[in-house]
Structure formats: structure tokens, C-alpha cells
Amino acid sequence: MAEVTGIKEIIKPENLVYKRTRVMTDDILHYCPGCGHGTVHRILAEIIEEEGLQSETIGISPVGCSVFLYNYLDIDCQEAAHGRAPALATAIKRLLPDKFVFTYQGDGDLAAIGTAETIHACNRGENILIIFINNGIYGMTGGQMAPTTLPGMKSSTSPFGRDVESMGNPLKMTEIVATLPGTYYVTRQSVHTPANVRKTKRAIRKAVQYQKLNKGTCFVEVVSNCPSNWKMTPVQSNKWMEENMFPFYPLGDLKNPDKQFAE
């Protein structure tokens, strides 16, 4: 009995270290083991709850691994045609300017078929948040080469590695949008370690706060792994990402009006 009483003394609201956010639904994630999508979903859900925005948030997900975003976040969601999420977000934000509007896009979507929509929304300074998951490959449709696939990196459509002479160079979308006058905050982060998860959460929170202040487009890239299409274990893919993706896509802020992150 004394032991039970002791446990009850510990299990109190004031002693709570962590609890699952209520913005995440009970649906089981369909993502492959080790994929970064689930971690970014949780970060986003926690921020929406902590900022009190659950009833004010509208998320847009296009074609790609994140197409079922609406199954996992208990918020209003809208599906977009492949690559068109920024255009749809523009319309929703202009019609409902008091809502918090974000897009959640992969590199095969944002940096390929959606290049025009992305660049022009950022150039206009639409007051939206664009979350860009970059794993250097088409994750959902069979592991084809994406605009972000590294030189020499193998895929189902570049089985001998990306040949820059015939296939062109990888596209650094975050560097491109950082040069546009309409973007206010542009950063590149990752979620492969606890420390990086915390940095990414601070970055997304900062972008959310800027949207409240009507500062313009915020763009958060998250460099992630794709264990299934990279043909690696989750641990191997994280190590490969550190050794190969990060040198080409270095982490950090590319455009930051305020050097201090808001906690």
C-alpha cells in the first residue's frame, strides 16, 4: 500500500515530463520504419496545440508520402493536386486571413512539378508556412530520381548514380527561395537526433509566430532519410545522410530576421 501511495505522489500534473499531443490522432502512421515524416508530424502537432491553434489551423498536403496527413493531425486539411499546395494555400489564406495555413510537401512535389507554384508564392510573400521534406528521392512512387537527388546517388531511374552531365545538378530550393524578397524566414533543419528535433521544433514554432505577425512566407526545409528507397536500415540511412546529404544541404538558417529563436 505504501508503494502504491508513493507512485500516486509521483504521478501528478505538476510532475509531468511529457504527454502525447491531442492534435495527433490514434491512427497508425503508414510511414516506413525510421522515416522522418512521423517525427515532423509530431513536432507540428505539438506546436499547434501549444500555440492554441488547433481550431484555427488549415493544412494542405499534395501528392506524396504525406498525402494522408489528414489521417494523423486532428485539424482542418485540404488535399492539393501534385505540386499545387502553395497555390491552394494562397487562396485559403487570402479568403481566411485569420487562419494559420501551412503546406507539407516532399521534394518530388515541391521541387519538381511544384517549382513554379513554390517560387511564385514565396516571391509574392504569401503569409503562409511551407514545410519541405527533402529526402533526395521520390519516396511514394518507387524511388525515382528527384530534383534533389545527389550527384552519383542511385535511384530506380538512375541505377548507376545521378550523372550530372546528362541529368543536371540537384536543385537547392531553399537557397533559391531565400533570395526572394517575399520570404521572411528560411531555414534548413533535420530530425535525426534528439538535439536536431528540438532545433526543428524551435524553427517551426518561430515560423508559426511570424505568420501571426503577417511577416510573409516562411520556409522550413527538413532534410530527412528514406530507408526503404535508399535500401538501408534506419541507422545506416541516418549515417549516410550525415555524411552525404548534409555537406550538400547544410543545416542552419538561410534568412533569419531575428537571430534568437523564440522558445
ZIRAQUI-V387030 format. One record per pair of residues at least 24 apart in sequence whose C-alpha atoms are under 7 Angstrom apart, sorted by sequence separation. I is the first residue (numbers start at 0). J is the second residue. If there is no record, write none. Layout:
i->I j->J
i->I j->J
This chain:
i->20 j->44
i->60 j->84
i->146 j->170
i->20 j->45
i->59 j->84
i->106 j->131
i->22 j->48
i->82 j->108
i->101 j->127
i->102 j->128
i->103 j->129
i->104 j->130
i->105 j->131
i->106 j->132
i->81 j->108
i->82 j->109
i->100 j->127
i->101 j->128
i->102 j->129
i->103 j->130
i->104 j->131
i->105 j->132
i->106 j->133
i->44 j->72
i->100 j->128
i->101 j->129
i->102 j->130
i->103 j->131
i->104 j->132
i->105 j->133
i->106 j->134
i->59 j->88
i->106 j->135
i->107 j->136
i->82 j->112
i->83 j->113
i->86 j->116
i->107 j->137
i->81 j->112
i->82 j->113
i->85 j->116
i->183 j->214
i->85 j->117
i->183 j->215
i->185 j->217
i->186 j->218
i->187 j->219
i->188 j->220
i->189 j->221
i->83 j->116
i->182 j->215
i->183 j->216
i->184 j->217
i->185 j->218
i->186 j->219
i->187 j->220
i->188 j->221
i->189 j->222
i->86 j->120
i->181 j->215
i->182 j->216
i->183 j->217
i->184 j->218
i->185 j->219
i->186 j->220
i->187 j->221
i->188 j->222
i->189 j->223
i->85 j->120
i->111 j->146
i->181 j->216
i->182 j->217
i->89 j->125
i->110 j->146
i->107 j->145
i->107 j->146
i->57 j->98
i->106 j->147
i->56 j->98
i->57 j->99
i->58 j->100
i->59 j->101
i->60 j->102
i->63 j->105
i->55 j->98
i->56 j->99
i->57 j->100
i->58 j->101
i->59 j->102
i->60 j->103
i->61 j->104
i->26 j->70
i->55 j->99
i->56 j->100
i->57 j->101
i->58 j->102
i->59 j->103
i->60 j->104
i->26 j->71
i->63 j->108
i->62 j->108
i->191 j->237
i->24 j->71
i->173 j->220
i->23 j->71
i->24 j->72
i->23 j->72
i->24 j->73
i->22 j->72
i->23 j->73
i->22 j->73
i->121 j->176
i->205 j->260
i->205 j->261
i->122 j->179
i->124 j->181
i->118 j->176
i->121 j->179
i->122 j->180
i->123 j->181
i->124 j->182
i->122 j->181
i->201 j->260
i->121 j->181
i->122 j->182
i->201 j->261
i->121 j->182
i->201 j->262
i->110 j->172
i->188 j->250
i->187 j->250
i->188 j->251
i->187 j->251
i->186 j->251
i->187 j->252
i->186 j->252
i->185 j->252
i->186 j->253
i->185 j->253
i->186 j->254
i->185 j->254
i->184 j->254
i->185 j->255
i->183 j->254
i->184 j->255
i->184 j->256
i->64 j->138
i->64 j->139
i->63 j->139
i->177 j->253
i->177 j->254
i->128 j->206
i->127 j->210
i->126 j->210
i->142 j->228
i->126 j->213
i->133 j->220
i->138 j->225
i->126 j->214
i->127 j->215
i->128 j->216
i->129 j->217
i->130 j->218
i->131 j->219
i->132 j->220
i->133 j->221
i->134 j->222
i->126 j->215
i->127 j->216
i->128 j->217
i->129 j->218
i->130 j->219
i->131 j->220
i->132 j->221
i->133 j->222
i->134 j->223
i->125 j->215
i->126 j->216
i->127 j->217
i->128 j->218
i->129 j->219
i->130 j->220
i->131 j->221
i->132 j->222
i->133 j->223
i->134 j->224
i->138 j->228
i->124 j->215
i->125 j->216
i->132 j->223
i->134 j->225
i->124 j->216
i->121 j->216
i->38 j->190
i->35 j->190
i->42 j->200
i->46 j->204
i->35 j->223
i->35 j->224
i->34 j->224
i->34 j->225
i->34 j->226
i->33 j->226
i->31 j->227
i->33 j->233
